[in-house]
């Protein structure tokens, strides 16, 4: 008769399957990474097969691991409830991260109904590369990313298509009206996220099929909401995501300087580690963001 599988090893396996890395699983379990590694190796030896493909960043479950997780997840979760003495567990907060501008202008608006129903959020902001690395390490549950992760470890779902628009306050728009673009902007002050002009360069390549010449007068503000405020106040022209300045365009405090037949887009992704989360509210937030963002963007394009 075969010996029963070790429950601690199964709990560790399930944590790794859900977290997508030994480091993240160790964080969730409150143990050392070496303990996680030892237990997974022992379980693999016991089963006579590997469970995860080791990758430079994290691990990916092999097909048998997905089958095993499906068999043990519900019983282990119920056992955890019993171990807690039948107390109703307080669901942990959902850790969501992404660009400050998007989460501030759109994300929290989409998630407000869930918050009203009792879902707790811990929101962090930052640059995409840093946030993805923190996601791999277990610090976040979900990340809104401005690019698709290249390593294949994380799961990325297309989330939204940001349209970029070339805008200025009405007084500047009046001065360049009728003059050929982009040459007409050479002597007009520009406002950008940073001196590399990443969004502006993208617009120039896509719309004008040209490289932008660095503006003679340039103000940089490392927050697109600040860029928007400066442009509305008359500091110059800029390229902004349409979602961030839709109200200003509707009110007339900002004016489109150019309307190309096809505007440049950037696809954002909702990214998470492979496997499910033990926190049911993570799935609620993910589903709400994917569904609500689709409807919100449809309204945005009207």
N, C-alpha and C positions, 0 to 999 in steps of 0.2 A: 504493500500500500504506500502510495507516494505521500511524502510529508506535506502538510499544508503550507501554503505560502505565508511568509512573514508579514504581518499587518503593517509594521513600521516601514518595511521595504515598499509595500504597496502604496502607503500614504506618500512616501517620498517619490515614488514613480508618478503618482497622480499629480503631485505638485510640479514635477519637472514637465510633464506632458502639458499641464495648463499654463505654466510660466514660459516655456520655450528655452530655458537655460538652467544649468545647475546653479549659477549664481543667484538668479531670481528665485528659484525654488528654495535655496538656503535662506534667503531673506524672508520668504513667506513662512517657512517652518521655524525660523528662529534657531537654526543650527549652522554649523560651519559648512563651507563648500566641500571640504574633504569628507565630511560625514555623508553628504549627498552622493558624492562620487563613489564612496565605498558601498553604500547601500544599493545603488543602481548596478554596480558591477556584481554584487552578490546575487541580486535578483536575476540578472542576465545569465549568470552561471547556473543558477537554480533552474531556469527555464530552458537553458541550452540554446539561446539565440540573443542577438542584439536587439535592443529596443529603440535606440536612437542613433541617428547619423550625426556624428560629431562634426561640427562646422567651425570655421574661424570665429564666428560670433554665435554662440548658442548651439542648440541642437534641434534636429527635425525628427519627429516621430516616424518610425518605420511602420508599414501597414499592420504588423502584429500588435504594435504598441497602441494604435488606434482601436483595434478590436479589444485589447485588454482594458483600456481606459473605459470603453463603453460598458464593459462587464462590471467593473469595480467601482465606478464613480458614485452611482446612486447608493449602493450598500455602505461605502465608506462615509459618505456624507450623512447618511442616517445614523451610522454608528457614532459619528462626531456629535450629533444632536443628543443621543442617549448619554454620551460621556459628559455632556454639559448639564446633565441632571434634568433634561426635559425643559430647560429654560428656553424661552424664545430668544433666539440669537439676535443681537443688534447688528444689522448689516453694515459692513464697513463702507466708508466713503469711496466713491469712484474717483480715481486719479486721472484727470484729463489734462492734456497739454497740447500746445499749438501756438501759432502766431498770436501775439497780443491783440493785433488789430482785428483779426477775424473772430477770435473768441469774444472780444469785447463788443463788436458790432453785430455779430450774427449768432455765434455759438450759444451765448447765454440766453438770447431771445428764443432760440429753438428749444432749449432745455428747461426753460422756466416752468412749463407744465409738470415735468417730472419732479422738479425741486418742490413744487407746491404739494406733490403727493408723497413727499418724504424721502426722496432720493438725495443723499448728501454728495456734494462735489468738492474736490480739492483741485483747483485749477492752477496750472503752472504755465508760464510762457517762456519763449526763448527761440533760438535759431534751430532750424530743422535737424542738422547733423547732431547737435548736442542732445536734443530731445529724443531722437531715435536711439542713441547710445544709452540714454537713461532708461528708455523703454526696454531695451535688451537686458539691462541690469535689474529690472523689476521695480523701478521707481514709479512708473506710470502704468495705467491700464490701457489707455487709448491715447494716440497722438494724431492730431491733424497735421499732415506733412505736406510740404510744398513740392515734394518729389516722391517717386516710388523708390523704396529702399532697394539697393542693388545686390544685397547679399543673399537674398532668397530665404532667409530664416524667418523674417517677420511676414505677417499676412497683411497685404495692402489692398483696400477696396476703393475704387474710384468714388470720390465724394462730391466734388463740385468742379465746375469749369469757371475760373475767374476770367472775365473779360476786362481788358485794359483800355483806358480811354485817355486821350490827350486833351487836357483842360487848362483853363485859365479863368480869372475873374473877368466880368464883362468889359471892364475898361481896357484890359490888355487884348481881349478878343477883338474889340473895335479897332485897335491900332493895327492889327495884322490882317484884318478881314480883307479878302480879295487878293492878297499878296501870295505868291507861290510858297508852299510848304515843302520841305522844312526850312528853306533858306530864310523865310521871314522871321524865324525865331532866333536867328544868330545874335541879335543885339537885345534880346529880351531876357531878363533874369530868369534863371531856372531854379527849381526847388526839387531836391532828390533825397532818397533814403541814405545814400552815401556817395562818396566821390567816384566809385566804380560805375555808377549809373546803371545797375543791372536791369531794372524794369524799363528804363528809357531806351537802353541799348536794344533790348528785346523788341520793343515797339518799332524802333528805327529799322532793324533788320527785316522784320516781318512786313511792315506796311510800306516803307520807303525803299526797301532793298538796298540799304546803305548803312555805312558806319557813321555814328554820330560824332561830330567834332565837339570836344569838350566846351561847354558854355563858358563865355568870358566871365559872367557873373553867376555864381553858383552858391546856393545855400543848402546845407545838408542837415537833415533832422532824422535821427535813427528811429523814427516811429511814423508810420504812414498817416496816422491820425494828425500828427503835428504837421506833416507835409500838407495835408488837406486844409488845415486851419490857416497855414501861411498863404496858400494859394487863394483861398477865399478872401483873405484880407488884402490881396493885391500884391503879394511878394513876387509873383512871376507865374510861369507855367510849369506843369509837371505831367507825368503819366501816372494814373492811379487805377486800382481795381474799381470797376464800376460799382460793385456793391457798397464800397466805402463812401462814395460820393453821389449815390442815387438821389438822396433827398436834396442835396445842393443843386444838382442838375434840374430837378423838378421845380425847385423854388426860383431858379434863375441866378443864384449867387455864384454858380459856376457855369461856364459855357464850354461846349464841345468845340475844339479848334479844328477837328478833322473827323470825318465819318467815313472810314474805309468800307469797302464792300464786305470785307471779312476781317473782323477785329482779331488781334492776337489773343490767345487764350492760354491759361496755365491750369493744368489739372491738379487738384489737390486730392490727397488720399487719406482715408481713415485707417490707421495702422494699429495692429495689436499683435501680441505674441501668439504662436500657434497653440491650439488646444483651447478649451473653455476656461472660464474663471470660476472659482468657487463662490464668488460674489455675484448673485443673480442680478444685481443692479447694473453691473458692467454691460450685460447683454441688453438691458433696457435702454441704457444711454446710447449704445452703439446702434440699436434698431431705430431709436428716435432720431438720432442725427442723420442716418442714411435716408430715412423716409421724409423727414421734415425738410432737410436741406434740398432734396429734389424738388419739392413743392415750392420752397422759398425761391430757388433759382428760376423756376418757371415764371413766378410772379415778377422777379427781377428783370426778366427779359421782355416783359410786356411794355 
